[in-house]
């Protein structure tokens, strides 16, 4: 079949292809969702109060939002197409179910966000203030809706519901659309994704506002932006953690192997302890570990002495059920991505809490250490979002659709050279885009507000692009 | 076994073949002029301001237009999974080129006016190539659907990239390239003012007969080869003839400066062009050049009834809404785009 090239199979190339393009795409998506809503909030504040500080902040963060939105859009097209390109056997198997949310996402969400964003960018001064405000809210709603459908599709892969297998074509066939859209996995995952996206937007805004406050730029404007961002950071960090905790309990029910691997828990245990840190390997005989008694049982089952299943028992169970093979995902990836994600979530919660405390004490602008630290936190949500998805997706392996289709049976039968060319191509293009994008973002984020509005906004009102 | 049965499509399956056709028609009508504007930008502009005028004619709408492609792709995935899987994996490199082109083009719109002059020159190249390559390759791909691709049993691809670039497919690609460019020229004639408008109309005047020759050759080729290939194919000669006639009329309209009519005309030619191809394809979705028994049909690739029913309800409720608000944005931005300071005349649609 010609699926091996120099020892590298089409399968591993296709997996890297999906991993790299998806992680890259998802750097921008949460910021689009989170910052979109915050820009709408800023504009609403201006609409209500007519305080020009809010107008400056709307324009300032609006610009960053647009640059970010564009790259999310263009990398998103690749996402929809690569299912067919690299995973044609997967696409044939799941199309009846997986295709529907994708099509609905485009029809309901993508049209809405792109059309109303067009009105928002080009409509300033041409449509009424009310319509202009409505257009940013509708664009924001579009981004929120789009996440719903794609997460529903992903949740079906994690926990298939509302389907049967066609005896002739061996395709998964949808029997209950409502069940797919109310999948328990979806409801929690969607909440977690939304809260973490809003958290991303909030921390992004806080970090940049904090930088300007330290420089002494536009204290009225960035002071307001920082305050909104601090409150948003705190609320969304709590929401993200709360839902994540519920997901852990659900995971123990639906995908116990993912939980066991995340904890490197080899044997089932009652009242299992939580490993905070491991030095050495994760094979069960670590050199040095810090463990907190009972916490894993509490995390996974909500009871002090609840049973958490171990890798060895789950592997034996899976072999009995699905036949020979390894059903254990890459343990060290799961162990560390889980800890980095949770750790960063807690850290951002603390940042929000300290920020609120400084706000209440009216010491925010004077707290240089906090402002400096908050600026560095800009990296945290992006890392957390990436490792969170890597955890979820790697943790499902060897399955692409849990219990139904293995990743190795999902890949297109194609010479590896094609996938290798595309992988190299997209990786190069995306690297170039990242350099241009991050450079531009830093440049735009550092320009103090009044200068920006003079040269860029007012000089050529007729021509936006 | 992928169930390649030769049954005739059910009503619901026909409906979805029709809806996907409509989505592609919408995409090519709308993004067609986007592509044309991108291709023409270097030729109708003398300076940076001209280029910005050109880009701003599609500024508010190009992204929404591109969503038609995503919707067509998603709908094909949902309604005809095997069609989606086979085409997207089979046209691997062509799709890769289209995707990279669309990435650079989209980024260029957003970034060129924020870049230095030297970087902007690179983004301008991205706009040209990012528009020209997809305009060419979509025509190649659709011609291949009709005339066949190396498809073996069970929808497995047996050929290489070069099996996709046959003379017929190349003429198909040149047809869409010239047609979209002409569509862009009539759009610019309608949507901007001053020198850019004049230059676009000048281009349209000589491009119209060239396009006429290419498209007539392609549609003639398509028509002549259609019946011999599969008797069940449905090719009413009315459509290609209407398309060619409309194209001839466009040649006259651009001379008479009937801007609104000329734009409508190029749009109608695009609709007639792709409807002809899709009707020619029916009841297949992808023709095998290896063996007729390996050709993919509507009914063999379609999703089950329940999925199609759910999708029908969603489409029925939301498509009118989308059309309504997307149409509304064209209404908001109906004014001609001009260089700053120039007085802008309202669009006289001449319809």
HADDOCK unambig.tbl for C-alpha pairs under 7 A between the chains (distance, minus, plus):
assign (segid A and resid 67 and name CA) (segid B and resid 110 and name CA) 6.71 0.50 0.50
assign (segid A and resid 70 and name CA) (segid B and resid 106 and name CA) 6.97 0.50 0.50
assign (segid A and resid 70 and name CA) (segid B and resid 107 and name CA) 6.31 0.50 0.50
assign (segid A and resid 70 and name CA) (segid B and resid 110 and name CA) 6.68 0.50 0.50
assign (segid A and resid 71 and name CA) (segid B and resid 107 and name CA) 6.56 0.50 0.50
assign (segid A and resid 74 and name CA) (segid B and resid 102 and name CA) 6.92 0.50 0.50
assign (segid A and resid 74 and name CA) (segid B and resid 103 and name CA) 4.86 0.50 0.50
assign (segid A and resid 74 and name CA) (segid B and resid 106 and name CA) 6.29 0.50 0.50
assign (segid A and resid 75 and name CA) (segid B and resid 103 and name CA) 6.78 0.50 0.50
assign (segid A and resid 77 and name CA) (segid B and resid 70 and name CA) 6.95 0.50 0.50
assign (segid A and resid 78 and name CA) (segid B and resid 99 and name CA) 6.41 0.50 0.50
assign (segid A and resid 81 and name CA) (segid B and resid 88 and name CA) 7.00 0.50 0.50
assign (segid A and resid 84 and name CA) (segid B and resid 84 and name CA) 6.15 0.50 0.50
assign (segid A and resid 84 and name CA) (segid B and resid 85 and name CA) 4.44 0.50 0.50
assign (segid A and resid 84 and name CA) (segid B and resid 88 and name CA) 4.86 0.50 0.50
assign (segid A and resid 84 and name CA) (segid B and resid 89 and name CA) 5.59 0.50 0.50
assign (segid A and resid 85 and name CA) (segid B and resid 85 and name CA) 7.00 0.50 0.50
assign (segid A and resid 85 and name CA) (segid B and resid 88 and name CA) 4.81 0.50 0.50
assign (segid A and resid 85 and name CA) (segid B and resid 89 and name CA) 3.86 0.50 0.50
assign (segid A and resid 85 and name CA) (segid B and resid 92 and name CA) 5.99 0.50 0.50
assign (segid A and resid 86 and name CA) (segid B and resid 89 and name CA) 6.43 0.50 0.50
assign (segid A and resid 88 and name CA) (segid B and resid 85 and name CA) 4.45 0.50 0.50
assign (segid A and resid 88 and name CA) (segid B and resid 86 and name CA) 6.72 0.50 0.50
assign (segid A and resid 88 and name CA) (segid B and resid 89 and name CA) 6.31 0.50 0.50
assign (segid A and resid 91 and name CA) (segid B and resid 81 and name CA) 6.18 0.50 0.50
assign (segid A and resid 91 and name CA) (segid B and resid 85 and name CA) 5.71 0.50 0.50
assign (segid A and resid 92 and name CA) (segid B and resid 81 and name CA) 4.97 0.50 0.50
assign (segid A and resid 92 and name CA) (segid B and resid 82 and name CA) 5.02 0.50 0.50
assign (segid A and resid 92 and name CA) (segid B and resid 85 and name CA) 6.02 0.50 0.50
assign (segid A and resid 95 and name CA) (segid B and resid 77 and name CA) 5.63 0.50 0.50
assign (segid A and resid 95 and name CA) (segid B and resid 78 and name CA) 5.17 0.50 0.50
assign (segid A and resid 95 and name CA) (segid B and resid 81 and name CA) 4.70 0.50 0.50
assign (segid A and resid 96 and name CA) (segid B and resid 78 and name CA) 5.48 0.50 0.50
assign (segid A and resid 96 and name CA) (segid B and resid 79 and name CA) 6.91 0.50 0.50
assign (segid A and resid 96 and name CA) (segid B and resid 81 and name CA) 6.78 0.50 0.50
assign (segid A and resid 96 and name CA) (segid B and resid 303 and name CA) 5.34 0.50 0.50
assign (segid A and resid 96 and name CA) (segid B and resid 304 and name CA) 6.89 0.50 0.50
assign (segid A and resid 96 and name CA) (segid B and resid 307 and name CA) 6.06 0.50 0.50
assign (segid A and resid 98 and name CA) (segid B and resid 78 and name CA) 6.98 0.50 0.50
assign (segid A and resid 99 and name CA) (segid B and resid 74 and name CA) 6.05 0.50 0.50
assign (segid A and resid 99 and name CA) (segid B and resid 77 and name CA) 4.89 0.50 0.50
assign (segid A and resid 99 and name CA) (segid B and resid 78 and name CA) 3.72 0.50 0.50
assign (segid A and resid 100 and name CA) (segid B and resid 78 and name CA) 4.84 0.50 0.50
assign (segid A and resid 100 and name CA) (segid B and resid 311 and name CA) 6.78 0.50 0.50
assign (segid A and resid 102 and name CA) (segid B and resid 74 and name CA) 5.36 0.50 0.50
assign (segid A and resid 103 and name CA) (segid B and resid 71 and name CA) 5.57 0.50 0.50
assign (segid A and resid 103 and name CA) (segid B and resid 74 and name CA) 4.02 0.50 0.50
assign (segid A and resid 103 and name CA) (segid B and resid 75 and name CA) 4.94 0.50 0.50
assign (segid A and resid 103 and name CA) (segid B and resid 78 and name CA) 6.81 0.50 0.50
assign (segid A and resid 106 and name CA) (segid B and resid 67 and name CA) 6.70 0.50 0.50
assign (segid A and resid 106 and name CA) (segid B and resid 70 and name CA) 6.13 0.50 0.50
assign (segid A and resid 106 and name CA) (segid B and resid 71 and name CA) 5.12 0.50 0.50
assign (segid A and resid 107 and name CA) (segid B and resid 71 and name CA) 6.08 0.50 0.50
assign (segid A and resid 108 and name CA) (segid B and resid 318 and name CA) 6.94 0.50 0.50
assign (segid A and resid 110 and name CA) (segid B and resid 67 and name CA) 6.39 0.50 0.50
assign (segid A and resid 111 and name CA) (segid B and resid 64 and name CA) 5.78 0.50 0.50
assign (segid A and resid 111 and name CA) (segid B and resid 67 and name CA) 6.07 0.50 0.50
assign (segid A and resid 111 and name CA) (segid B and resid 322 and name CA) 6.91 0.50 0.50
assign (segid A and resid 114 and name CA) (segid B and resid 63 and name CA) 5.72 0.50 0.50
assign (segid A and resid 114 and name CA) (segid B and resid 64 and name CA) 5.06 0.50 0.50
assign (segid A and resid 115 and name CA) (segid B and resid 61 and name CA) 6.85 0.50 0.50
assign (segid A and resid 115 and name CA) (segid B and resid 64 and name CA) 5.18 0.50 0.50
assign (segid A and resid 115 and name CA) (segid B and resid 326 and name CA) 6.42 0.50 0.50
assign (segid A and resid 118 and name CA) (segid B and resid 60 and name CA) 4.32 0.50 0.50
assign (segid A and resid 118 and name CA) (segid B and resid 61 and name CA) 6.31 0.50 0.50
assign (segid A and resid 119 and name CA) (segid B and resid 60 and name CA) 6.52 0.50 0.50
assign (segid A and resid 119 and name CA) (segid B and resid 329 and name CA) 6.80 0.50 0.50
assign (segid A and resid 122 and name CA) (segid B and resid 60 and name CA) 6.09 0.50 0.50
assign (segid A and resid 168 and name CA) (segid B and resid 3 and name CA) 6.89 0.50 0.50
assign (segid A and resid 169 and name CA) (segid B and resid 1 and name CA) 6.23 0.50 0.50
assign (segid A and resid 169 and name CA) (segid B and resid 2 and name CA) 5.11 0.50 0.50
assign (segid A and resid 169 and name CA) (segid B and resid 3 and name CA) 5.60 0.50 0.50
assign (segid A and resid 173 and name CA) (segid B and resid 304 and name CA) 6.81 0.50 0.50
assign (segid A and resid 174 and name CA) (segid B and resid 306 and name CA) 6.87 0.50 0.50
assign (segid A and resid 174 and name CA) (segid B and resid 307 and name CA) 6.23 0.50 0.50
assign (segid A and resid 175 and name CA) (segid B and resid 306 and name CA) 6.74 0.50 0.50
assign (segid A and resid 412 and name CA) (segid B and resid 89 and name CA) 6.97 0.50 0.50
assign (segid A and resid 422 and name CA) (segid B and resid 96 and name CA) 6.68 0.50 0.50
assign (segid A and resid 460 and name CA) (segid B and resid 340 and name CA) 6.55 0.50 0.50
assign (segid A and resid 462 and name CA) (segid B and resid 340 and name CA) 5.94 0.50 0.50
assign (segid A and resid 463 and name CA) (segid B and resid 52 and name CA) 6.77 0.50 0.50
assign (segid A and resid 463 and name CA) (segid B and resid 53 and name CA) 6.83 0.50 0.50
assign (segid A and resid 463 and name CA) (segid B and resid 56 and name CA) 6.36 0.50 0.50
assign (segid A and resid 464 and name CA) (segid B and resid 56 and name CA) 6.95 0.50 0.50
assign (segid A and resid 465 and name CA) (segid B and resid 52 and name CA) 6.29 0.50 0.50
assign (segid A and resid 465 and name CA) (segid B and resid 55 and name CA) 6.84 0.50 0.50
assign (segid A and resid 465 and name CA) (segid B and resid 56 and name CA) 5.89 0.50 0.50
assign (segid A and resid 465 and name CA) (segid B and resid 59 and name CA) 6.70 0.50 0.50
assign (segid A and resid 465 and name CA) (segid B and resid 109 and name CA) 6.73 0.50 0.50
assign (segid A and resid 465 and name CA) (segid B and resid 110 and name CA) 6.81 0.50 0.50
assign (segid A and resid 465 and name CA) (segid B and resid 113 and name CA) 5.83 0.50 0.50
